[in-house]
Structures are given as C-alpha cells and as structure tokens.
Amino acid sequence: MTVITCIEDLKRIYERRVPRMFFDYAESGSWTEQTFRENTSDFEDIYLRQRVAVDMSGRSTASQMIGQNVSMPVALAPVGLTGMQCADGEIKAARAAEKFGVPFTLSTMSINSIEDVAEATTAPFWFQLYTMRDTDYVSRLIQRAKDAKCSALVITLDLQILGQRHKDLKNGLSAPPKLTPSTIANLMTKWRWGIEMLGAKRRNFGNIVGHVDGISDSKDLGAWTAESFDPTLDWDKVAKIKEDWGGKVILKGILDAEDAKMALKVGADAIIVSNHGGRQLDGALSSIRALPSILEAVGDQVEVHLDSGIRSGQDILKALAMGASGTYIGRAFVYGLGAMGEAGVTKALEVLHKELDTSMALCGRRRIDELGRDVLLIPEDFEGRWQA
Ligand SMILES: Cc1cc2nc3c(=O)[nH]c(=O)nc-3n(C[C@H](O)[C@H](O)[C@H](O)COP(=O)(O)O)c2cc1C
C-alpha cells in the first residue's frame, strides 16, 4: 500500500488511474503554460519566518468564509467535468468537503447536476455560474441553485471566451469520451475507472442536458458551449445577476486592482483573485503575485480570496498571511478524487490541513487570525515594478 504524504503522491496515482484525456484536461494551462507554471513557482519566492519558544498548544485552523464557519479557510474550487475524473465525482467531492467542514463549489459544467449534489449532501454548497447568452436558461439555473439551497453564487468572470489548451484539442476532449482507436487503447489500461463509470449516475453535463432545448447528448454540447457563453457580459449584467440571486455573491477571476474596485461597487461579498489556474490568459501574473495590489485597493472593504497554484498547506499559509481570508483548491482535490474517489479528496484535505497546521505552529502562530505579513519574508520586488 502506497503511503501518501503529499499532494504530489496523489497526482502520481491519479495519472495512472484516469484516462489520459481527463488527466491532460486538468493538468494543462493555456498556450505556453507560463501562467500555469508561475502560479505554483511564485509561491516559492516567498519565505516563512521560523519562530521558536512560542507555546503552540491549543491550535486551530478554524475560520470563516463569507460568514460561514469553516474548519480551515480552504474551499473546493468549481471544476468542470469533475464527474469524468471519477464516477459521480461531484457527489464524492461534495461529501468529502462536507465531512471536512469546508465549502464545495459546484461548476455549471459539472457532470452531476445541482439536484444530484443537493440530494447527496446536507450542508449547503456553493454554485458557480457561467453566464450564457440564453438568459432564460441562466434564470432557470439560478432558480435551481436557490431551490437546492446553495448558500453562495460564485460568478466566474474570466471565461467568456476560452483560452486554448493545446492538449484538449489534440485529445478531442469530450464527455463521455468519443471512442477513437487511441482513446480505446488508453481506456483499456484504465479498467477500474471504466467499471466505476459504467455505474455512474451521469456521464454528460447534468446541469445542461435536458434543461436546454435541443440539447440531448454530448454531440451537440461541445458546439453549444462554444456558442453559448455570453461575450457581452459587463458589470451591469453582473449587478443584475446579483440582484436576481439575492444572496451572497462571490466574484471569481479578479486579477487587477481596477476590476477589484468594480467588484466592490457591484456589492460582491467576496472576490477570488484568480487566473483560472493558468487556463485562460497565458502571460497574466500568477494569483499570489497579483494579490498584494488587490488587497491594497479593496482589502479592507471586501473579503479577498485566492486560488491558482495551491499545492500545499505552506502555500495556503502564505496566501492567508499575505492577507487573503480564504483560499480554494482546484487540481489538488482533483488529483485526490481521480486517485481514490471520496477518500482521495479527504486525503488531499488532510494533507493540506496538516501542512497548514504544522507550518503555522513552526511560525509561532496558533490561530488563523494571528497570521499577518510578519510571518512572511517577501522579496521587495515581489509585485514587480511595471512601467506606467
Ligand atoms: C480541470 C479544471 C476545470 C475547471 N473548471 C472550472 C469551471 O467549470 N468553472 C470555474 O469557474 N473554474 C473552473 N476551473 C478553475 C478553478 O475553479 C480554479 O480557479 C483553479 O483550478 C485554481 O487553480 P489550481 O487548480 O492550481 O488550484 C477549472 C480548473 C480546472 C483545473
């Protein structure tokens, strides 16, 4: 039995167990993958200050995100096609998150539907919305999230048009996979994934198929998604969606202080400093490098969360100490899910929790609210000095 000590271990098992096209789908950034790489490597430019002889008993990572209690300030990010990484993947990930006491965010582009996840869980989850041209469909989707008692709407702002990920085109990514000779050859080495998938509740997009006229299977769906995202999305539309929703709103995909100020104006309850895990604008700053200027612009007026590049509890600690009040993991939980289903997501959360808790202690801090920039050694030019 393999001893799993870190997120990288889960990734290795994940790579062995899941069909290549879904591994590649997760493990890609757009174009040259510069931003994808720097999201993780930039964390290494920040150092932690080791402190000693500080009483480290009675520690806790408990905190709050948008007023909700969390066992650690780490939510599961919305990840499309999670149910292709593992049969009923969204249900399994949501259950693991619920048991761990952290929020789960369901993607619009999930395989399990809003209703499937609501039925399988008791804690309210968050729903991530992609805005579509079909406003009736968006209204119905919002209503379904309300009916499912979702406790926050996460509106993603950085994907009105798709950043190109070369491997998805080369692999002919689809859900379920199209049976080409090379896919069949690869699937034959992933028998366990295949057997579980045969018993899955769904194998295509649960929030869409059956809810949009004329979409009955995945053949129409690829074309539908390419055509259907709303390229005219602007701040007025964001404000209107917020009003229709009427509950807590988190705006995802903010990477610039000016946009953070706009998010504040429309009354967001939180923003997520994010570049979509390096999957959209290649050449954009890593999230951790963009964080300080956004905190400076709006940090005292709105909750600032961060995702993209988190692979360890030390990364979480750095983001929180820099001033984020919450973080999200995308790939880190997908690796666990693909490796070992629900138990793998739990394992990913346990690994991150232990790393966060121990590293906090070694920095001489016992609680999340004791974390501040004095825990960090940040290079003077970390944010970069850019020409006006
Ligand atoms: C495979 C994959 C699918 C994703 N699908 C969505 C999605 O449907 N909606 C969304 O808002 N973000 C999506 N994201 C972005 C994540 O929510 C998150 O921003 C990103 O994964 C964070 O970076 P990390 O993977 O390095 O943690 C996706 C990311 C990945 C890796």
The ligand as a MOL file (V3000), in Angstrom:
LIG
                    3D

  0  0  0     0  0            999 V3000
M  V30 BEGIN CTAB
M  V30 COUNTS 31 33 0 0 0
M  V30 BEGIN ATOM
M  V30 1 C -9.9430 20.8230 -14.8430 0
M  V30 2 C -10.3890 22.1900 -14.4150 0
M  V30 3 C -11.6850 22.6000 -14.7060 0
M  V30 4 C -12.1220 23.8520 -14.2750 0
M  V30 5 N -13.4290 24.2150 -14.4950 0
M  V30 6 C -13.8760 25.3810 -13.9920 0
M  V30 7 C -15.2480 25.7250 -14.0990 0
M  V30 8 O -16.0640 24.9670 -14.6140 0
M  V30 9 N -15.6260 26.9220 -13.5890 0
M  V30 10 C -14.7540 27.7990 -12.9910 0
M  V30 11 O -15.1500 28.8720 -12.5550 0
M  V30 12 N -13.4610 27.4660 -12.8510 0
M  V30 13 C -13.0140 26.2900 -13.3220 0
M  V30 14 N -11.7000 25.9480 -13.1570 0
M  V30 15 C -10.8010 26.8430 -12.3970 0
M  V30 16 C -10.8390 26.5070 -10.9050 0
M  V30 17 O -12.0540 26.8850 -10.3490 0
M  V30 18 C -9.7310 27.2380 -10.1540 0
M  V30 19 O -9.7710 28.5950 -10.4550 0
M  V30 20 C -8.3440 26.6730 -10.4670 0
M  V30 21 O -8.3790 25.2840 -10.5960 0
M  V30 22 C -7.3790 27.0620 -9.3760 0
M  V30 23 O -6.0880 26.6420 -9.6830 0
M  V30 24 P -5.4300 25.2790 -9.1300 0
M  V30 25 O -6.0120 24.1750 -9.9580 0
M  V30 26 O -3.9940 25.4990 -9.3930 0
M  V30 27 O -5.7990 25.1480 -7.6860 0
M  V30 28 C -11.2460 24.7060 -13.5750 0
M  V30 29 C -9.9440 24.2750 -13.2910 0
M  V30 30 C -9.5300 23.0260 -13.6890 0
M  V30 31 C -8.1280 22.5700 -13.3350 0
M  V30 END ATOM
M  V30 BEGIN BOND
M  V30 1 1 1 2
M  V30 2 1 2 3
M  V30 3 2 2 30
M  V30 4 2 3 4
M  V30 5 1 4 5
M  V30 6 1 4 28
M  V30 7 2 5 6
M  V30 8 1 6 7
M  V30 9 1 6 13
M  V30 10 2 7 8
M  V30 11 1 7 9
M  V30 12 1 9 10
M  V30 13 2 10 11
M  V30 14 1 10 12
M  V30 15 2 12 13
M  V30 16 1 13 14
M  V30 17 1 14 15
M  V30 18 1 14 28
M  V30 19 1 15 16
M  V30 20 1 16 17
M  V30 21 1 16 18
M  V30 22 1 18 19
M  V30 23 1 18 20
M  V30 24 1 20 21
M  V30 25 1 20 22
M  V30 26 1 22 23
M  V30 27 1 23 24
M  V30 28 2 24 25
M  V30 29 1 24 26
M  V30 30 1 24 27
M  V30 31 2 28 29
M  V30 32 1 29 30
M  V30 33 1 30 31
M  V30 END BOND
M  V30 END CTAB
M  END
